[in-house]
Amino acid sequence: MSTPRPKRKAIRNEPLLYDETKIRKAIWLTPSTWNTLKQASEIEGISISELVERWGRQLKLPAASSHP
């Protein structure tokens, strides 16, 4: 299930789906992990970048430790 694109045209460096623009980052993955991400993104009908974006937005950060 993919998120429908907004009705407005995409403009470079202007956020389209989120309140901030995406920036380029690099990560190192094994070929099998890349293939799994590729298959999952194809099933969802979204890019691998968007798949990782959605996963990252769902992560829950641990509460800040009270220890210095």
C-alpha positions in Angstrom: 0.0 0.0 0.0 1.6 3.2 -1.1 0.9 6.8 0.1 -0.8 8.8 -2.6 1.3 11.7 -3.8 0.0 15.2 -3.0 -1.8 16.9 -5.9 0.9 19.5 -6.2 4.0 19.2 -8.4 7.3 18.1 -6.8 9.9 21.0 -6.6 13.5 20.4 -5.9 14.4 21.2 -2.2 10.8 21.7 -1.3 9.2 19.1 1.0 6.4 17.1 -0.6 5.3 14.4 1.9 7.0 15.6 5.1 7.8 18.9 6.8 11.4 18.8 5.8 13.4 17.9 2.7 15.3 14.6 2.4 19.1 14.7 2.3 21.5 12.2 0.7 23.1 9.7 3.1 25.1 6.6 2.5 24.8 3.2 4.3 26.6 -0.1 3.7 24.4 -3.2 3.4 25.0 -6.8 2.4 23.6 -7.8 -1.0 21.0 -10.0 0.6 19.7 -7.1 2.8 19.6 -4.8 -0.3 17.6 -7.4 -2.2 15.2 -7.8 0.7 14.6 -4.1 0.9 14.2 -3.9 -2.8 11.5 -6.7 -2.8 9.7 -5.1 0.2 9.7 -1.7 -1.5 8.3 -3.2 -4.8 5.5 -5.0 -2.8 4.6 -1.7 -1.1 4.9 0.3 -4.4 7.4 2.8 -2.9 11.1 3.4 -3.3 13.7 1.9 -1.0 14.4 5.4 0.3 10.8 5.9 1.3 10.7 2.4 2.9 13.7 3.3 5.1 12.2 6.8 5.8 8.9 5.2 7.1 10.8 2.6 9.1 12.9 5.3 10.7 9.9 7.5 11.6 8.3 4.5 13.4 11.3 3.9 15.7 10.9 4.6 19.3 13.9 6.2 21.0 14.7 5.1 24.5 14.0 7.6 27.3 17.1 9.7 28.2 19.1 8.1 30.9 19.2 10.0 34.2 22.8 8.9 34.7 25.5 11.5 33.6 
